[in-house]
Amino acid sequence: MRYSQDHKAQTHQRIIKEASARFRKDGIGATGLQPLMKALGLTHGGFYSHFKSKDELVEKALQEAGAQLDAHCAMLFSEEQPLEAFIDSYLSEWHYTSPHEGCPLPTMSSELGLRGQPSPTTDAVLNARLEQVQNTLGGESAADRSIVIMATLLGALVLARSVEDPELAQRILGVTRAHLKNQQD
């Protein structure tokens, strides 16, 4: 049975969206193609009619996650106090508990870095955030300060997600959030 081009394009996009969520939540290495395709009601063999390799899907999934983040951040950076809104969102309970919906940098990008497979999409996602943060800051050192803010946000989120004690996780998020916001005053 042959499907229309539209059906194939929709299926292709469904695979990317599902992979994007699973890679952010479970990790790239831990996400097998067979369970991914099965969750979508598709066959493992059908994967290769959409993608040449898992690496190609990883890049497309990272691009999808980046686009989702771009849309979310566009809203945050249009608020009256954009940097504070971004910090609050990045270190929020929602982001802490929803890696499958959040920023791909603390999950997918760190795994790609550990594998020695840096991605140009990671650069694009990070540079977009750095530019948005930098635009809210004043002074000559705004570019450098934006890097420190992003590195601090990423580190706090990774640490909070990795500790067993939920009170410690909340403390990491809260203390970091307060510190970064106080630095802007």
N, C-alpha and C positions, 0 to 999 in steps of 0.2 A: 504494500500500500504506500503510495507516494503522498507526501504531505506538501502543502503549499509553502512557498517561500516565507510567507507571513508566519505560518505555524513554526517553521524552523527558526526564524528570528526570535519568536516569542520563547521557544524552548531554550535557545541559546542564552537569552537574557535571564530566564529562570535559573539556569545552571549557574550563571555568574553570580546572581543575587544570593542563592543558597550557599555557594562556595565562599562568598565574601563573609557571610555571617559565620559559617563553620570555621573558616580559617582564623577569624578574629577570636572566636570563642575557644576552640579546641587546639588550634595550631595547625600549621600547614602539614607538618610531618605526620601528625596524628589523624589527619582527615584523609581517609582512603577514598579513591574514586568510586569503588563499588558501592559503599554505603551512601555516598553522596548521591549517586544516580538513583539508587533504590529509593531513597527518601523522596525523590521527585517522581517516582513511578516510571523510571526510565531504565534501560538496560546499560550495563557497563560498556558493552561494545558500542553503543550509540554515542558514547562520549567522543569517540574519535571522528565522528562525522561533524563535530562542532569545534574541536580543538586538536592541535598537533600533539600536545603534551600537557602534563600537569603544570609544568612551568609556565606555559602560555596562559592557562587558566588562572594561575596565581597572579600573574601580572594584571589580567583583566579584572580579577576580583579585588585587587588592591586599587585599581582605578575606580571601580564601583564604590568601594569604601571611601575613597578620597572625594568622589563626587557627593556622596551623602554628607560627608563632613563639611565640604564647601557650602552646601545649602544650609546646614545647621549654623555654621559660623557666620554666614552672610546675615542671618537673622540676629545673632548675638552682637556682631560688630556694628549693627545699625541702632543698637539701644543707646540710651543716654549716657551710660557709663559702660562702654563696650569692654574694656579690659577686665573690669570687675565681673561683668556678666560671663565672659569667657572663662575666667578663673573659677567662678562658682560652678559653671556647667562642667568644666573639665574635671574638677575634683568633687563632683556631686555623687550622691548615693546612686543615682541612676547610672552614671558612667562607670562607677566602681562595680556595680552588679550586672552591667549589660555590655560586656566586651563585644558581643556579637553585633551590637548596633553602634558602637562608639568608634573612636579614633583608631585607625589601624596601626599607628606608630608604636604603641607599647606592646602590641602582640605580633602582627605579621612582620613589621619592619625589623623588630629585634631578632626574630627567627631568621629572616633573610640575611641579616648581618652576621649572625652566628654561623650560618652556612657558607659565608663568603659569597653571597649572591646579592649584592646591593642592587637596588632598583631605581631607575630614573623617576618612577612614580613616587617613591618615597621622598626623593628630592623635591618634587613638585608639591606634594602634600605639606612637607615641612616648610618650604619656602613661602607657600601661601599663608601659613599661620604666622611665620616670622614677619612677613610684610604687614599682616593685619595688626599684630602686636606692636610692631615698630611704629606704625602710623598713629597709635594711641599715645606713644611716649614722646617726650620732648628731649632736646639736647643732642649733643654730638655723639654720645655713646648709646643712642637708642637702638642701633643695630646689634651691638654687643649685648645690651640688656635684654633684648628680645630673645636672644639665644639662651641666656641664663634663665629667663622665665620659662621658655619651652622645655629646657632640660630639667628644670625643677618640677614642672607639672608632670612630665613623663616619668621621672624617677619616683615621685610621690605615688603616682597611680600604680606603677609596677610594684613598688614595695607594699602598698596597701593590699593589693590583690594577692600578694605572695605570703603574707603572714597568716598564721592560724587564728590568732586572737582577734575577734571582731572589734574589741575595744581599742586595741592597738591600731588596727586598720583605720578606724574612725579618727583616732588621734593624729595619725600621719596625715590624713586628708585635711582635717580641721586646722592643725597647726600650720601646715604648708599654705593652705588657702589664706589664713589670717596674715601670715608673714608676707606673702606676695602682695596682698592687697595693701598692707601697711607700708610696703616699700614704695608704693605709687603715690602716697600722700606727700 
